[in-house]
Amino acid sequence: MAHEHKLAIFRGRLKFKSNTQKIWGVLIFLTLVTAVEVILGITKPYILTHKYFIGMKLLNWIFIILTLVKAYYIAWDFMHLRDEKSSLRRAIVWTPIFLVCYLIFILLFEADYIYTVYKDGFVKWNF
């Protein structure tokens, strides 16, 4: 099984893609995405650290999105989701993405409330 080949379309013709080529492709893609994250983390561009979107810096949003992209690609390739039916792929991939987005939403609202309490003191709710 380690020497199986994947059938791929190359310039209009069917061509077999070896597992070695797939592994190198995965390595290059994940390396590039990680390099972008590291470079942004080291340089911390002014425009990304001083602009906010939905209560969080743009740089943090970029990190979250790139991390989700890497997680999706790892599941797509190493869990062999590309060969499964689309309904199974959606069930496996979209559920964690929804849960991560929900977690981010909850954390942002709770963090904003705690920040307001520390900044302004007691916050009275007017119902």
ABEGO torsion letter per residue (X at the ends): XAABBBBBBBGGBBBBBBAAAAAAAAAAAAAAAAAAAAAAAAAGBAAAAABBBGGBBAAAAAAAAAAAAAAAAAAAAAAGAAABBAAAAAAAAAAAAAAAAAAAAAAAAAAAAAAAAAAAEBBBBBX
